[in-house]
Amino acid sequence: MAETFLFDIAERVLAKIGHLSVDEVRLAFNVKTDLKKLEDIMISIKAVLLDAERQQHQNEKLRLCMWKLRDIFYDAEDLIDDFKCEALRKQDAINHPNINNLKVRVLGSFRLPFSFYLKIAHKIKDINGRLGELATEWNSFGLRQCNDSRHVFCRETISFVDSSDVIGRDEDKENIISMLMKPSEDRNVPVIPVVGIGGLGKTTLAQFVYNDDRVTSLFPLKIWICVSEEFDLSRLLKLIIQSVNKGERCDDSTLDALQARLRSLLNDKKFLIVLDDVWNENQAKWVELRNFLRSTNGFSPSKIIVTTRSLKVASIMSSIPPYILEGLPLEDCLTLFTKWAFNDGDERHYPNLIRIGEEIVKKCKGVPLAVRTLGSLLFQKTDESDWIYIRESEIWRLEQHENDILPVLKMSYNHLPSHLQRCFAFLSLYKKDEIYYSDRVIRLWMANGLLEHPKQNQEWEDVGKRYLNELLSRCLIQMEYDFGLYFNFKMHDLVHDLALDVSQKECKTVNSKTETVDENVRHLLLCEQKLVEVPRVLEEMKNVRTLIIQDVSKASINESLINLCVSNFKYLRALALRRSPLRALPNCIGTLKHLRDLDLAHCGGIQKLPSSFDKLRSLQSLNLEGSGLKLLPDSVQRLIELRHLEMTVEAKHLKEIRAGCWTSLQYLRLGWCKELECLPEGMQYLKSLRTLVLVFCHKLVSLPRSLKFLTKLEHLEIKYCQKINLEMEVEEEEDKDLQLSLKTFSLLELNALRDLPRLLLQGSSSTLQQLQICWCPNLSVLPARLLNLTSLHKLEIVGCIKLSAQLEGIERLTNLTELTIHGCPELSKRYRENAGKDWHKFAHIQKVVIKNEICNKIIFSL
């Protein structure tokens, strides 16, 4: 069912009101009172929204009212963002005065047009009026303030399973049983966590193991506890006691009495406990229970199996790696599907249906509950049209019951905090089986204001990374490869179906076949290679905030789409035109004053930016890598909100960075600038820069000394720059006390490199954590100050065939936990495992990989 995300929208709008500066509020004449009224109304509505979310599924009138509120709250957010846009316009006018605003130069201030005062005042009164009209209806629902109870579930499971009903899990059962048989080396009861998404069969596997004769013989006492609800210690102790001593009543017992009774029952007994369906992420609660189960006589012979959807839960409850449950093979899925779709043996009479069934099963991607759900829908249906309908339908559109796949997966969604629910829904804006890139996803979230305000010493990007790590830990997304600065990930098709389901009225994929779209949908993916005209449904939409155009091959269609976007979508926050055949941006793009994320990557036809580009003052992220730009115009330097910039230019030199420009820039990437000979002057003004990446800048020779002034720089990557030597100018007296913040430093295929930049290593001696040096064939020596990197914990040296220097003193790098040496003949020989002369010097390093051969080059993501 489509979600309103009302609670999170209200939180974000109220946070924005709270962060309005006094000056920004003064921009709008005499509206302070009305703005305070809006804030008070929203606070009172938000106070009962949790109750509303809980009741909406049984009250259609309440649900419709919530949709009306959502649209009003969105309009309120646009209004608050208007304040920010005007503040940016004022700041730009002060920074770049011209003949038309002499007052800026004379007085250092800027009076906004009276028309803006009138417009903003009218908008606030209109929103307050609309909220007032809804007040009577809203109050009639009798909503109350309540605690967030979204985390509580009521789902019962039992220990029994008929082994003949379990298909395709024999190998998993044997793996778990072998883990149960391993002797313990701890007084704490060893915990075996089984982790996977909902519907994968974790409970079934635990039942399969629990009922195995070998397990029954190994553990005289077996206890099955369905945790599911809140992880309440008293409740769990009672359940364990009642399981051990059937019929015992302990409802009124104190916690102290319960723990004493439990110890007397378990004392000197070898037991197996299954804690099924655990959601608790509070470590203290688990430690309390664990201590009650701890052996009092040496190592514990007992074991605990935990099933959970969360890697975080697994890490809290166990020190051993979790058992990650995989999907079933296609053959096993087909067997299971046949079992649920036919009476025994009937499938032999319907070979035509079995062929269709094979295609239906592929949609399930190995998830047994999905297979069972679709098989059940077709039970005793032999009309081919019924089977074709299921084959052609999205799983999330099919009718389902409480224990079917989508409701079971929805439990994972319901368990997410409200801010993560909305971020998760945004992932539906990608096609199934698409590879997601963490940095692009975070920028999309940022552009739409979905992230909580950063805490002290954090940036918005850090909040986005934390959100993605949370989704990873809950198995809602799966990492494919970690590139260091970012990672890519995938989403299971069924989880993608869940995202589509909850985001129905928020996000929409549009193509030529799309006949209708709710006019209040805010985020669009337009995806069709053979599109011949702009879909008409877009012409009636006004509230779009995100537009991703993908696989549209005709340049004329892209131009029409951009013109439509500019004329209709005045509150657009994110526009992605990656790999578009577009030849130019229209000059009127400057009217998109709310635009924060513009992705023009690999738009090779765009050779210059329109003159109005400097009007995009809200722009936070701009990707011009792979474009056909001849040079970067001055207008880009006027974008004072810019945090992320990637670019390709054909120029030999970039214009000097002026003081006061790009003061918010966090990430700068220069890629495929094949003629660029040097970095621009004025790099020292990029005071906020945290990441600098240089890729395929073939004529770049050196780094400027001005990099030493970038005290916030944490990540530096230089790849495929054939002429760069990194020999910075001679050190000066003032450089002795240089304090930098570099954490990761990567050098990849730099043919001219003969030495490492001593200045950067010296300044980062206490902060550098990872150093990667790969395929630098002329590097022959590592500087002695490498051994001063006291925080270094990962060192990788690959394909440096001339490198012969010893790593003398490496034992002083006490924090080094991972060392890799590949294809460096002299080093590999000297430090060969258990045979090299100096192998013993690596004794303190946890993970050491040394190979003598020249390894094949990995194709890194560019």
Secondary structure, DSSP 8 states (H G I E B T S, - for coil): -----HHHHHHHHHHHHHT--HHHHHTSTT-HHHHHHHHHHHHHHHTTHHHHHHHGGG-HHHHHHHHHHHHHHHHHHHHHHHHHHHHHHHHHHHHS--TT-HHHHHHS-----HHHHHHHHHHHHHHHHHHHHHHHHHHTT--------TT-------S---GGG--S-HHHHHHHHHHHHS---SSS--EEEEE--TTSSHHHHHHHHHT-HHHHHH-SEEEEEE--S---HHHHHHHHHHHHSTT---TT--HHHHHHHHHHHHTT--EEEEEEEE----HHHHHHHHHHH--SSSS---EEEEEES-HHHHHHH-SS--EE-----HHHHHHHHHHHHSSTTGGGG-HHHHHHHHHHHHTTTT-HHHHHHHHHHTTT---HHHHHHHHHS-GGGS---TTSHHHHHHHHHHTS-HHHHHHHHHGGGS-TT--EEHHHHHHHHHHTT-S----TT--HHHHHHHHHHHHHHTTSSEEEEE-SS-EEEE--HHHHHHHHHHTTTTEEEE-TT-----TT--EEEEE-TT--S--GGGGG-----EEEEES---HHHHHHHHHHHHHH-TT--EEE-TT-------GGGGG-TT--EEE-TT-TT--S--GGGGG-TT--EEEETT---SS--HHHHT-TT--EEEE----SS-----TTSSTT--EEEEES-TT--S--TTGGG-TT--EEEEES-TT-----GGGGG-TT--EEEEES-TT---------GGGGG------EEEEES-TT--S--HHHHHHTTTT--EEEEES-TT-----GGGGG-TT--EEEEES-TT-----TTGGG-TT--EEEEES-HHHHHHT-TTTSTTGGGGTT-SEEEEE-S---------
